[in-house]
Amino acid sequence: MQAVVLRGNQDGYQLAIDQSADFEAVKTGLRELLDNLSADAEATVKISFDVLTGDRLLSADQNRQLEAIVSEYAGFSIHKITANVMTIEEAFYLKEQDNVHLLTQTIRNGQRVEMKGDVLFLGTINEGGNLTTSGNLYLLGDVMGVVHAGAPSFEDKLIIGDLHQAQQVRIGEQINIIEADQLAADHKTVAYVNDLHTVTYGHLHELKEINPKLYHQIGG
């Protein structure tokens, strides 16, 4: 697999980085790709890339190195660099907010754990297990069972975390049964109730639009 691959979608261009590639190989691959693009692109074309690193967190210095390489090419720039994982620093920043409770346990088949307020969960919910809280849920663990935020009827709450293996996602009184391949494996998935009162899914970088109040609360 190439270390850096160019993708296009309706929102623009993405540079997908192989999360297992050596960083030096990533830099080399990025230069080769940009060399080819520069040869083909018109001088007047301006392209801004979203860089996707998958389940790999780059350091601030590595981010700067990628930005420096792209800046060497006229007409190209980096819009943002995103990963599918949350840093430990981000997790504990959430923990420091008022009324965020840390929960680290395994919830087994048939077991139901009920909480009050916002919960940062670092454990495992097995199939048939259930974690319910009245507030928001921040999930850094493995979820194969049922998660319920905003219990019993608060539809303004969110669930943030990897939900692709969950059985059910519930927010307030709304329920969504997760189908196979419905969601990608992504720790920054955001589940929320939309204006039609159904559970829908977005991404953490969309939090400002999804829930401006929570966005500013957690440091946006």
N, CA and C atoms as a LAMMPS dump frame, in Angstrom:
ITEM: TIMESTEP
0
ITEM: NUMBER OF ATOMS
660
ITEM: BOX BOUNDS ff ff ff
-5.0000000000000000e+02 5.0000000000000000e+02
-5.0000000000000000e+02 5.0000000000000000e+02
-5.0000000000000000e+02 5.0000000000000000e+02
ITEM: ATOMS id mol type element x y z
1 1 1 N 0.84 -1.196 0
2 1 2 C 0 0 0
3 1 3 C 0.879 1.251 0
4 2 1 N 0.467 2.255 -0.8
5 2 2 C 1.2 3.5 -0.832
6 2 3 C 1.076 4.228 0.512
7 3 1 N 2.133 4.937 0.875
8 3 2 C 2.127 5.634 2.162
9 3 3 C 1.149 6.791 2.18
10 4 1 N 0.947 7.448 1.028
11 4 2 C 0.011 8.572 0.921
12 4 3 C -0.812 8.389 -0.352
13 5 1 N -2.131 8.468 -0.218
14 5 2 C -3.031 8.271 -1.357
15 5 3 C -3.948 9.483 -1.483
16 6 1 N -4.116 9.963 -2.699
17 6 2 C -5.017 11.085 -2.955
18 6 3 C -6.423 10.569 -3.196
19 7 1 N -7.388 11.189 -2.522
20 7 2 C -8.795 10.852 -2.723
21 7 3 C -9.574 12.131 -2.996
22 8 1 N -10.64 11.985 -3.748
23 8 2 C -11.522 13.112 -3.992
24 8 3 C -12.938 12.768 -3.591
25 9 1 N -13.65 13.73 -3.03
26 9 2 C -15.063 13.547 -2.718
27 9 3 C -15.787 14.857 -2.959
28 10 1 N -17.065 14.903 -2.589
29 10 2 C -17.87 16.093 -2.864
30 10 3 C -17.394 17.317 -2.089
31 11 1 N -16.631 17.087 -1.028
32 11 2 C -16.144 18.209 -0.216
33 11 3 C -14.758 18.699 -0.62
34 12 1 N -14.116 17.995 -1.553
35 12 2 C -12.782 18.415 -1.969
36 12 3 C -11.815 17.258 -2.06
37 13 1 N -10.571 17.496 -1.664
38 13 2 C -9.508 16.495 -1.795
39 13 3 C -8.973 16.064 -0.431
40 14 1 N -8.66 14.775 -0.334
41 14 2 C -8.126 14.215 0.905
42 14 3 C -6.813 13.497 0.614
43 15 1 N -5.885 13.594 1.559
44 15 2 C -4.655 12.817 1.523
45 15 3 C -4.753 11.781 2.64
46 16 1 N -4.917 10.522 2.265
47 16 2 C -5.048 9.445 3.24
48 16 3 C -3.676 8.837 3.5
49 17 1 N -3.258 8.846 4.758
50 17 2 C -1.943 8.334 5.145
51 17 3 C -2.078 6.911 5.676
52 18 1 N -1.239 6.021 5.183
53 18 2 C -1.205 4.649 5.683
54 18 3 C -0.754 4.689 7.142
55 19 1 N -1.639 4.278 8.051
56 19 2 C -1.344 4.409 9.48
57 19 3 C -0.206 3.51 9.939
58 20 1 N 0.179 2.523 9.124
59 20 2 C 1.273 1.62 9.508
60 20 3 C 2.602 2.012 8.86
61 21 1 N 2.591 3.037 8.004
62 21 2 C 3.808 3.4 7.277
63 21 3 C 4.773 4.176 8.16
64 22 1 N 6.074 3.968 7.931
65 22 2 C 7.099 4.756 8.6
66 22 3 C 6.924 6.222 8.207
67 23 1 N 7.155 7.131 9.167
68 23 2 C 6.892 8.539 8.898
69 23 3 C 7.798 9.083 7.792
70 24 1 N 9.022 8.598 7.702
71 24 2 C 9.902 9.029 6.619
72 24 3 C 9.333 8.602 5.262
73 25 1 N 8.725 7.409 5.226
74 25 2 C 8.086 6.949 3.996
75 25 3 C 6.876 7.811 3.666
76 26 1 N 6.166 8.273 4.704
77 26 2 C 5.031 9.169 4.489
78 26 3 C 5.497 10.474 3.851
79 27 1 N 6.588 11.038 4.364
80 27 2 C 7.097 12.295 3.806
81 27 3 C 7.553 12.109 2.358
82 28 1 N 8.236 10.993 2.102
83 28 2 C 8.681 10.717 0.736
84 28 3 C 7.494 10.546 -0.195
85 29 1 N 6.5 9.788 0.253
86 29 2 C 5.305 9.575 -0.555
87 29 3 C 4.547 10.866 -0.812
88 30 1 N 4.507 11.743 0.187
89 30 2 C 3.825 13.026 0.023
90 30 3 C 4.526 13.88 -1.03
91 31 1 N 5.859 13.919 -0.984
92 31 2 C 6.597 14.707 -1.983
93 31 3 C 6.371 14.149 -3.393
94 32 1 N 6.4 12.832 -3.53
95 32 2 C 6.208 12.228 -4.85
96 32 3 C 4.817 12.541 -5.392
97 33 1 N 3.817 12.452 -4.533
98 33 2 C 2.448 12.734 -4.959
99 33 3 C 2.299 14.199 -5.373
100 34 1 N 2.866 15.114 -4.581
101 34 2 C 2.759 16.534 -4.902
102 34 3 C 3.556 16.9 -6.145
103 35 1 N 4.684 16.219 -6.358
104 35 2 C 5.458 16.436 -7.583
105 35 3 C 4.592 16.101 -8.8
106 36 1 N 3.887 14.969 -8.731
107 36 2 C 3.039 14.552 -9.848
108 36 3 C 1.876 15.514 -10.052
109 37 1 N 1.277 15.939 -8.943
110 37 2 C 0.162 16.874 -9.049
111 37 3 C 0.612 18.212 -9.624
112 38 1 N 1.781 18.666 -9.209
113 38 2 C 2.299 19.948 -9.694
114 38 3 C 2.529 19.907 -11.197
115 39 1 N 2.957 18.759 -11.685
116 39 2 C 3.218 18.627 -13.122
117 39 3 C 1.931 18.654 -13.926
118 40 1 N 0.836 18.197 -13.321
119 40 2 C -0.435 18.092 -14.037
120 40 3 C -1.343 19.303 -13.832
121 41 1 N -1.216 19.962 -12.661
122 41 2 C -2.172 21.015 -12.294
123 41 3 C -1.883 22.3 -13.047
124 42 1 N -2.959 23.058 -13.326
125 42 2 C -2.805 24.38 -13.906
126 42 3 C -2.278 25.331 -12.845
127 43 1 N -1.528 26.323 -13.263
128 43 2 C -0.895 27.248 -12.316
129 43 3 C -1.902 28.006 -11.485
130 44 1 N -3.12 28.206 -12.051
131 44 2 C -4.124 29.003 -11.339
132 44 3 C -4.955 28.185 -10.346
133 45 1 N -4.822 26.867 -10.388
134 45 2 C -5.632 26.011 -9.517
135 45 3 C -5.098 26.039 -8.09
136 46 1 N -5.971 26.28 -7.13
137 46 2 C -5.621 26.257 -5.718
138 46 3 C -6.315 25.061 -5.064
139 47 1 N -5.54 24.188 -4.429
140 47 2 C -6.095 22.975 -3.821
141 47 3 C -5.723 22.933 -2.347
142 48 1 N -6.734 22.722 -1.496
143 48 2 C -6.53 22.564 -0.056
144 48 3 C -6.904 21.142 0.33
145 49 1 N -6.006 20.468 1.032
146 49 2 C -6.198 19.06 1.364
147 49 3 C -6.648 18.873 2.816
148 50 1 N -7.549 17.903 3.02
149 50 2 C -7.779 17.338 4.349
150 50 3 C -6.871 16.118 4.468
151 51 1 N -6.044 16.064 5.504
152 51 2 C -5.133 14.938 5.705
153 51 3 C -5.748 13.992 6.721
154 52 1 N -5.936 12.73 6.336
155 52 2 C -6.551 11.717 7.193
156 52 3 C -5.486 10.72 7.632
157 53 1 N -5.309 10.567 8.949
158 53 2 C -4.262 9.685 9.458
159 53 3 C -4.81 8.383 10.048
160 54 1 N -6.122 8.138 9.946
161 54 2 C -6.699 6.894 10.446
162 54 3 C -6.541 6.755 11.946
163 55 1 N -6.195 5.549 12.396
164 55 2 C -6.028 5.278 13.821
165 55 3 C -4.606 5.589 14.268
166 56 1 N -4.071 6.677 13.78
167 56 2 C -2.696 7.072 14.079
168 56 3 C -2.687 8.553 14.433
169 57 1 N -2.139 8.865 15.586
170 57 2 C -2.023 10.253 16.012
171 57 3 C -0.626 10.765 15.687
172 58 1 N -0.539 11.817 14.901
173 58 2 C 0.742 12.441 14.627
174 58 3 C 1.05 13.46 15.715
175 59 1 N 2.333 13.617 15.998
176 59 2 C 2.741 14.631 16.965
177 59 3 C 2.622 16.01 16.33
178 60 1 N 2.682 17.038 17.168
179 60 2 C 2.624 18.405 16.653
180 60 3 C 3.785 18.662 15.687
181 61 1 N 4.962 18.104 16.011
182 61 2 C 6.113 18.292 15.137
183 61 3 C 5.902 17.594 13.796
184 62 1 N 5.333 16.393 13.802
185 62 2 C 5.068 15.686 12.551
186 62 3 C 4.04 16.444 11.708
187 63 1 N 3.019 16.997 12.368
188 63 2 C 2.047 17.815 11.635
189 63 3 C 2.734 18.996 10.954
190 64 1 N 3.636 19.642 11.702
191 64 2 C 4.35 20.797 11.142
192 64 3 C 5.219 20.381 9.951
193 65 1 N 5.834 19.192 10.03
194 65 2 C 6.668 18.727 8.921
195 65 3 C 5.837 18.508 7.657
196 66 1 N 4.642 17.932 7.816
197 66 2 C 3.771 17.739 6.651
198 66 3 C 3.322 19.077 6.074
199 67 1 N 2.961 20.005 6.959
200 67 2 C 2.537 21.323 6.494
201 67 3 C 3.679 22.047 5.772
202 68 1 N 4.908 21.871 6.268
203 68 2 C 6.061 22.512 5.641
204 68 3 C 6.301 21.95 4.243
205 69 1 N 6.151 20.639 4.086
206 69 2 C 6.343 20.029 2.77
207 69 3 C 5.313 20.563 1.783
208 70 1 N 4.056 20.588 2.188
209 70 2 C 2.991 21.051 1.289
210 70 3 C 3.184 22.523 0.929
211 71 1 N 3.676 23.318 1.882
212 71 2 C 3.862 24.754 1.633
213 71 3 C 4.937 25.038 0.586
214 72 1 N 5.772 24.04 0.297
215 72 2 C 6.811 24.211 -0.721
216 72 3 C 6.234 24.217 -2.136
217 73 1 N 4.981 23.789 -2.258
218 73 2 C 4.36 23.666 -3.578
219 73 3 C 3.304 24.764 -3.744
220 74 1 N 3.52 25.62 -4.72
221 74 2 C 2.591 26.726 -4.958
222 74 3 C 1.204 26.192 -5.317
223 75 1 N 0.192 26.756 -4.682
224 75 2 C -1.181 26.364 -4.991
225 75 3 C -1.728 25.259 -4.121
226 76 1 N -0.882 24.635 -3.295
227 76 2 C -1.341 23.563 -2.417
228 76 3 C -1.261 24.01 -0.954
229 77 1 N -2.218 23.561 -0.152
230 77 2 C -2.206 23.859 1.284
231 77 3 C -2.946 22.759 2.024
232 78 1 N -2.746 22.693 3.338
233 78 2 C -3.454 21.736 4.189
234 78 3 C -4.573 22.471 4.912
235 79 1 N -5.772 21.962 4.744
236 79 2 C -6.932 22.54 5.438
237 79 3 C -6.972 22.08 6.884
238 80 1 N -6.841 20.754 7.103
239 80 2 C -6.833 20.212 8.461
240 80 3 C -6.238 18.812 8.433
241 81 1 N -5.761 18.378 9.603
242 81 2 C -5.238 17.031 9.784
243 81 3 C -6.083 16.36 10.854
244 82 1 N -6.709 15.233 10.517
245 82 2 C -7.617 14.576 11.454
246 82 3 C -7.276 13.102 11.604
247 83 1 N -7.55 12.573 12.802
248 83 2 C -7.364 11.154 13.108
249 83 3 C -8.678 10.587 13.64
250 84 1 N -8.762 9.268 13.656
251 84 2 C -9.959 8.6 14.17
252 84 3 C -9.904 8.363 15.67
253 85 1 N -8.836 8.801 16.321
254 85 2 C -8.646 8.507 17.739
255 85 3 C -8.552 9.805 18.53
256 86 1 N -8.875 9.708 19.801
257 86 2 C -8.808 10.843 20.703
258 86 3 C -7.56 10.713 21.564
259 87 1 N -6.863 11.816 21.776
260 87 2 C -5.659 11.762 22.596
261 87 3 C -6.012 11.585 24.07
262 88 1 N -5.048 11.081 24.845
263 88 2 C -5.241 10.977 26.291
264 88 3 C -5.497 12.358 26.886
265 89 1 N -4.81 13.363 26.337
266 89 2 C -5.003 14.725 26.843
267 89 3 C -6.432 15.186 26.632
268 90 1 N -7.004 14.885 25.445
269 90 2 C -8.397 15.251 25.179
270 90 3 C -9.337 14.524 26.133
271 91 1 N -9.046 13.248 26.375
272 91 2 C -9.9 12.468 27.265
273 91 3 C -9.914 13.038 28.673
274 92 1 N -8.746 13.364 29.18
275 92 2 C -8.694 13.857 30.546
276 92 3 C -9.141 15.316 30.646
277 93 1 N -9.094 16.039 29.517
278 93 2 C -9.694 17.369 29.53
279 93 3 C -11.201 17.232 29.748
280 94 1 N -11.815 16.257 29.061
281 94 2 C -13.234 16.016 29.282
282 94 3 C -13.493 15.621 30.723
283 95 1 N -12.602 14.805 31.276
284 95 2 C -12.776 14.339 32.654
285 95 3 C -12.757 15.508 33.628
286 96 1 N -11.977 16.552 33.322
287 96 2 C -11.854 17.684 34.231
288 96 3 C -13.073 18.598 34.22
289 97 1 N -13.956 18.43 33.211
290 97 2 C -15.15 19.274 33.17
291 97 3 C -16.089 18.89 34.309
292 98 1 N -16.927 19.85 34.713
293 98 2 C -17.86 19.617 35.819
294 98 3 C -18.794 18.456 35.499
295 99 1 N -19.019 17.61 36.495
296 99 2 C -20 16.529 36.421
297 99 3 C -19.698 15.483 35.351
298 100 1 N -18.413 15.307 34.997
299 100 2 C -18.039 14.21 34.108
300 100 3 C -17.467 13.094 34.968
301 101 1 N -18.125 11.94 34.936
302 101 2 C -17.746 10.821 35.791
303 101 3 C -16.936 9.802 34.99
304 102 1 N -15.828 9.352 35.541
305 102 2 C -14.971 8.365 34.891
306 102 3 C -15.445 6.962 35.274
307 103 1 N -15.654 6.12 34.267
308 103 2 C -16.094 4.744 34.507
309 103 3 C -15.18 3.803 33.743
310 104 1 N -14.519 2.9 34.473
311 104 2 C -13.611 1.936 33.853
312 104 3 C -13.969 0.544 34.358
313 105 1 N -14.824 -0.15 33.645
314 105 2 C -15.205 -1.502 34.034
315 105 3 C -15.699 -2.257 32.816
316 106 1 N -15.869 -3.559 32.979
317 106 2 C -16.469 -4.385 31.937
318 106 3 C -17.934 -4.6 32.272
319 107 1 N -18.81 -4.256 31.336
320 107 2 C -20.248 -4.464 31.506
321 107 3 C -20.612 -5.705 30.702
322 108 1 N -21.009 -6.741 31.395
323 108 2 C -21.2 -8.05 30.766
324 108 3 C -22.617 -8.246 30.244
325 109 1 N -22.808 -9.316 29.502
326 109 2 C -24.109 -9.679 28.953
327 109 3 C -25.153 -9.742 30.062
328 110 1 N -26.262 -9.02 29.898
329 110 2 C -27.322 -9.009 30.889
330 110 3 C -27.138 -7.996 31.998
331 111 1 N -25.995 -7.33 32.047
332 111 2 C -25.726 -6.354 33.098
333 111 3 C -26.109 -4.961 32.615
334 112 1 N -26.709 -4.162 33.491
335 112 2 C -27.111 -2.794 33.183
336 112 3 C -26.478 -1.861 34.22
337 113 1 N -25.734 -0.867 33.745
338 113 2 C -25.11 0.124 34.625
339 113 3 C -25.789 1.466 34.367
340 114 1 N -26.31 2.081 35.42
341 114 2 C -27.001 3.363 35.299
342 114 3 C -26.208 4.448 36.024
343 115 1 N -26.036 5.593 35.353
344 115 2 C -25.275 6.707 35.887
345 115 3 C -26.102 7.986 35.815
346 116 1 N -25.607 9.029 36.474
347 116 2 C -26.195 10.359 36.387
348 116 3 C -25.144 11.314 35.839
349 117 1 N -25.556 12.233 34.957
350 117 2 C -24.635 13.221 34.414
351 117 3 C -23.806 12.678 33.274
352 118 1 N -22.782 13.441 32.872
353 118 2 C -21.901 13.047 31.771
354 118 3 C -20.931 11.969 32.229
355 119 1 N -20.632 11.028 31.33
356 119 2 C -19.776 9.885 31.673
357 119 3 C -18.682 9.719 30.627
358 120 1 N -17.446 9.59 31.088
359 120 2 C -16.302 9.219 30.257
360 120 3 C -16.029 7.743 30.518
361 121 1 N -16.271 6.908 29.502
362 121 2 C -16.201 5.455 29.679
363 121 3 C -14.956 4.889 29.008
364 122 1 N -14.121 4.195 29.809
365 122 2 C -12.876 3.618 29.309
366 122 3 C -12.862 2.097 29.407
367 123 1 N -14.005 1.486 29.602
368 123 2 C -14.056 0.04 29.771
369 123 3 C -14.522 -0.687 28.529
370 124 1 N -15.251 -1.796 28.752
371 124 2 C -15.792 -2.612 27.659
372 124 3 C -17.253 -2.924 27.945
373 125 1 N -18.093 -2.743 26.935
374 125 2 C -19.498 -3.151 27.037
375 125 3 C -19.677 -4.342 26.119
376 126 1 N -19.837 -5.512 26.712
377 126 2 C -20.026 -6.718 25.924
378 126 3 C -21.418 -6.75 25.307
379 127 1 N -21.59 -7.599 24.309
380 127 2 C -22.903 -7.774 23.698
381 127 3 C -23.91 -8.17 24.774
382 128 1 N -25.038 -7.486 24.802
383 128 2 C -26.052 -7.738 25.828
384 128 3 C -25.89 -6.871 27.058
385 129 1 N -24.786 -6.119 27.172
386 129 2 C -24.589 -5.193 28.275
387 129 3 C -25.202 -3.838 27.948
388 130 1 N -25.454 -3.04 28.985
389 130 2 C -26.141 -1.764 28.797
390 130 3 C -25.545 -0.71 29.722
391 131 1 N -25.141 0.429 29.134
392 131 2 C -24.68 1.586 29.898
393 131 3 C -25.639 2.733 29.635
394 132 1 N -26.253 3.238 30.693
395 132 2 C -27.265 4.285 30.595
396 132 3 C -26.902 5.444 31.509
397 133 1 N -27.056 6.664 30.998
398 133 2 C -26.838 7.834 31.842
399 133 3 C -27.791 8.946 31.428
400 134 1 N -27.982 9.895 32.315
401 134 2 C -28.866 11.023 32.013
402 134 3 C -28.171 12.093 31.187
403 135 1 N -26.828 12.064 31.139
404 135 2 C -26.074 13.092 30.434
405 135 3 C -25.495 12.609 29.128
406 136 1 N -24.358 13.223 28.743
407 136 2 C -23.651 12.826 27.536
408 136 3 C -22.737 11.634 27.829
409 137 1 N -22.431 10.869 26.786
410 137 2 C -21.52 9.734 26.906
411 137 3 C -20.302 9.953 26.02
412 138 1 N -19.099 9.87 26.629
413 138 2 C -17.85 9.931 25.886
414 138 3 C -17.213 8.546 25.984
415 139 1 N -17.12 7.845 24.849
416 139 2 C -16.707 6.446 24.85
417 139 3 C -15.298 6.298 24.289
418 140 1 N -14.377 5.827 25.132
419 140 2 C -13.031 5.49 24.664
420 140 3 C -12.782 3.987 24.737
421 141 1 N -13.769 3.244 25.205
422 141 2 C -13.623 1.799 25.312
423 141 3 C -14.264 1.089 24.136
424 142 1 N -14.468 -0.216 24.288
425 142 2 C -15.079 -1.052 23.253
426 142 3 C -16.552 -1.231 23.56
427 143 1 N -17.398 -0.981 22.572
428 143 2 C -18.848 -1.034 22.759
429 143 3 C -19.441 -2.061 21.81
430 144 1 N -19.917 -3.174 22.38
431 144 2 C -20.618 -4.185 21.594
432 144 3 C -22.06 -4.355 22.05
433 145 1 N -22.464 -3.576 23.046
434 145 2 C -23.808 -3.697 23.592
435 145 3 C -24.642 -2.46 23.319
436 146 1 N -25.361 -1.997 24.354
437 146 2 C -26.304 -0.891 24.232
438 146 3 C -25.781 0.308 25.011
439 147 1 N -25.811 1.487 24.392
440 147 2 C -25.451 2.731 25.075
441 147 3 C -26.641 3.686 24.997
442 148 1 N -26.903 4.363 26.12
443 148 2 C -28.094 5.211 26.226
444 148 3 C -27.707 6.502 26.943
445 149 1 N -27.716 7.614 26.212
446 149 2 C -27.486 8.929 26.799
447 149 3 C -28.813 9.665 26.915
448 150 1 N -28.855 10.655 27.81
449 150 2 C -30.066 11.464 27.936
450 150 3 C -31.264 10.727 28.5
451 151 1 N -31.015 9.689 29.287
452 151 2 C -32.133 8.941 29.868
453 151 3 C -32.824 9.788 30.955
454 152 1 N -34.141 9.781 31.052
455 152 2 C -35.015 8.981 30.182
456 152 3 C -35.481 9.693 28.913
457 153 1 N -35.417 11.045 28.859
458 153 2 C -36.081 11.736 27.748
459 153 3 C -35.383 13.029 27.316
460 154 1 N -34.047 13.13 27.539
461 154 2 C -33.312 14.347 27.183
462 154 3 C -32.664 14.164 25.811
463 155 1 N -33.305 14.68 24.776
464 155 2 C -32.843 14.44 23.411
465 155 3 C -31.761 15.41 22.951
466 156 1 N -31.33 16.312 23.848
467 156 2 C -30.238 17.229 23.491
468 156 3 C -28.868 16.654 23.839
469 157 1 N -28.806 15.436 24.352
470 157 2 C -27.538 14.826 24.754
471 157 3 C -26.875 14.132 23.566
472 158 1 N -25.572 13.871 23.712
473 158 2 C -24.775 13.268 22.643
474 158 3 C -24.059 12.02 23.129
475 159 1 N -23.683 11.171 22.182
476 159 2 C -22.771 10.06 22.444
477 159 3 C -21.604 10.218 21.472
478 160 1 N -20.381 10.293 22.002
479 160 2 C -19.188 10.464 21.172
480 160 3 C -18.278 9.252 21.383
481 161 1 N -17.929 8.565 20.316
482 161 2 C -17.05 7.406 20.431
483 161 3 C -17.263 6.436 19.291
484 162 1 N -16.543 5.328 19.331
485 162 2 C -16.626 4.295 18.297
486 162 3 C -17.863 3.443 18.551
487 163 1 N -18.847 3.551 17.662
488 163 2 C -20.135 2.878 17.836
489 163 3 C -20.379 1.809 16.78
490 164 1 N -19.38 1.496 15.974
491 164 2 C -19.64 0.631 14.831
492 164 3 C -19.989 -0.805 15.219
493 165 1 N -19.619 -1.232 16.447
494 165 2 C -19.943 -2.585 16.888
495 165 3 C -21.113 -2.617 17.873
496 166 1 N -21.695 -1.455 18.192
497 166 2 C -22.778 -1.403 19.175
498 166 3 C -24.023 -2.103 18.646
499 167 1 N -24.818 -2.635 19.574
500 167 2 C -26.105 -3.218 19.189
501 167 3 C -27.158 -2.132 18.997
502 168 1 N -27.231 -1.23 19.981
503 168 2 C -28.216 -0.149 19.92
504 168 3 C -27.603 1.138 20.45
505 169 1 N -28.041 2.241 19.866
506 169 2 C -27.708 3.565 20.365
507 169 3 C -29.025 4.255 20.72
508 170 1 N -29.107 4.72 21.967
509 170 2 C -30.332 5.378 22.425
510 170 3 C -29.991 6.766 22.959
511 171 1 N -30.781 7.739 22.568
512 171 2 C -30.65 9.094 23.108
513 171 3 C -32.054 9.563 23.479
514 172 1 N -32.25 9.849 24.76
515 172 2 C -33.593 10.168 25.219
516 172 3 C -34.515 8.991 24.955
517 173 1 N -35.592 9.251 24.253
518 173 2 C -36.544 8.19 23.934
519 173 3 C -36.328 7.595 22.537
520 174 1 N -35.293 8.09 21.839
521 174 2 C -35.05 7.628 20.468
522 174 3 C -34.05 6.472 20.451
523 175 1 N -34.292 5.51 19.574
524 175 2 C -33.477 4.294 19.496
525 175 3 C -33.038 4.052 18.062
526 176 1 N -31.773 3.669 17.884
527 176 2 C -31.269 3.257 16.586
528 176 3 C -30.562 1.921 16.746
529 177 1 N -31.003 0.919 15.984
530 177 2 C -30.343 -0.388 15.96
531 177 3 C -29.246 -0.339 14.905
532 178 1 N -28.015 -0.595 15.323
533 178 2 C -26.874 -0.477 14.417
534 178 3 C -26.807 -1.692 13.488
535 179 1 N -26.868 -1.418 12.186
536 179 2 C -26.755 -2.473 11.185
537 179 3 C -25.286 -2.705 10.842
538 180 1 N -25.008 -3.884 10.298
539 180 2 C -23.64 -4.202 9.882
540 180 3 C -23.181 -3.196 8.833
541 181 1 N -21.975 -2.668 9.008
542 181 2 C -21.366 -1.712 8.082
543 181 3 C -22.07 -0.361 8.042
544 182 1 N -22.963 -0.106 9.01
545 182 2 C -23.642 1.202 9.031
546 182 3 C -22.672 2.321 9.385
547 183 1 N -21.764 2.037 10.326
548 183 2 C -20.821 3.041 10.795
549 183 3 C -19.392 2.562 10.614
550 184 1 N -18.493 3.5 10.427
551 184 2 C -17.071 3.175 10.357
552 184 3 C -16.49 3.096 11.763
553 185 1 N -15.373 2.401 11.897
554 185 2 C -14.663 2.348 13.178
555 185 3 C -13.972 3.694 13.382
556 186 1 N -14.54 4.524 14.238
557 186 2 C -14.054 5.893 14.397
558 186 3 C -14.408 6.391 15.786
559 187 1 N -13.392 6.685 16.604
560 187 2 C -13.626 7.138 17.974
561 187 3 C -14.176 8.559 18.041
562 188 1 N -14.29 9.223 16.889
563 188 2 C -14.823 10.581 16.894
564 188 3 C -16.206 10.669 16.248
565 189 1 N -16.903 9.544 16.166
566 189 2 C -18.299 9.551 15.729
567 189 3 C -19.154 10.247 16.784
568 190 1 N -20.097 11.053 16.335
569 190 2 C -21.02 11.743 17.231
570 190 3 C -22.44 11.298 16.902
571 191 1 N -23.117 10.715 17.879
572 191 2 C -24.523 10.343 17.735
573 191 3 C -25.381 11.417 18.403
574 192 1 N -26.418 11.855 17.697
575 192 2 C -27.29 12.898 18.239
576 192 3 C -28.687 12.754 17.648
577 193 1 N -29.639 13.459 18.232
578 193 2 C -31.011 13.459 17.736
579 193 3 C -31.207 14.692 16.864
580 194 1 N -31.626 14.485 15.636
581 194 2 C -31.792 15.599 14.703
582 194 3 C -33.17 16.256 14.846
583 195 1 N -33.446 17.202 13.97
584 195 2 C -34.699 17.957 14.05
585 195 3 C -35.923 17.095 13.759
586 196 1 N -35.709 15.942 13.15
587 196 2 C -36.814 15.025 12.862
588 196 3 C -37.008 14.019 13.991
589 197 1 N -36.266 14.224 15.092
590 197 2 C -36.355 13.356 16.28
591 197 3 C -35.956 11.924 15.978
592 198 1 N -34.9 11.771 15.196
593 198 2 C -34.309 10.445 14.973
594 198 3 C -32.82 10.525 15.286
595 199 1 N -32.257 9.398 15.694
596 199 2 C -30.824 9.332 15.979
597 199 3 C -30.049 9.352 14.664
598 200 1 N -29.095 10.244 14.554
599 200 2 C -28.258 10.326 13.368
600 200 3 C -26.807 10.491 13.793
601 201 1 N -25.881 10.491 12.81
602 201 2 C -24.462 10.421 13.14
603 201 3 C -23.668 11.468 12.369
604 202 1 N -22.716 12.067 13.065
605 202 2 C -21.797 13.011 12.465
606 202 3 C -20.396 12.727 12.952
607 203 1 N -19.536 13.74 12.891
608 203 2 C -18.141 13.597 13.292
609 203 3 C -17.777 14.706 14.251
610 204 1 N -16.756 14.453 15.065
611 204 2 C -16.393 15.408 16.105
612 204 3 C -16.052 16.782 15.539
613 205 1 N -15.492 16.832 14.317
614 205 2 C -15.164 18.145 13.754
615 205 3 C -16.419 18.932 13.379
616 206 1 N -17.598 18.282 13.399
617 206 2 C -18.862 18.956 13.117
618 206 3 C -19.6 19.372 14.392
619 207 1 N -18.943 19.198 15.55
620 207 2 C -19.613 19.41 16.827
621 207 3 C -20.147 20.833 16.967
622 208 1 N -19.445 21.816 16.42
623 208 2 C -19.897 23.203 16.54
624 208 3 C -21.275 23.39 15.919
625 209 1 N -21.524 22.676 14.816
626 209 2 C -22.826 22.764 14.163
627 209 3 C -23.856 21.863 14.843
628 210 1 N -23.406 20.698 15.315
629 210 2 C -24.328 19.749 15.934
630 210 3 C -24.837 20.248 17.276
631 211 1 N -23.902 20.72 18.112
632 211 2 C -24.263 21.158 19.465
633 211 3 C -23.322 22.286 19.887
634 212 1 N -23.598 23.524 19.507
635 212 2 C -22.7 24.644 19.82
636 212 3 C -22.41 24.794 21.314
637 213 1 N -23.404 24.537 22.159
638 213 2 C -23.22 24.688 23.593
639 213 3 C -22.129 23.752 24.107
640 214 1 N -22.206 22.461 23.715
641 214 2 C -21.193 21.504 24.167
642 214 3 C -19.847 21.813 23.538
643 215 1 N -19.844 22.259 22.292
644 215 2 C -18.593 22.622 21.614
645 215 3 C -17.808 23.658 22.406
646 216 1 N -18.483 24.692 22.87
647 216 2 C -17.801 25.731 23.641
648 216 3 C -17.47 25.242 25.051
649 217 1 N -18.292 24.362 25.576
650 217 2 C -18.05 23.834 26.927
651 217 3 C -16.769 23.037 27.016
652 218 1 N -16.431 22.299 25.959
653 218 2 C -15.246 21.437 26.007
654 218 3 C -14.039 22.102 25.346
655 219 1 N -14.127 23.415 25.156
656 219 2 C -12.934 24.136 24.741
657 219 3 C -12.874 24.465 23.275
658 220 1 N -14.009 24.427 22.548
659 220 2 C -14.013 24.761 21.136
660 220 3 C -13.834 26.241 20.897
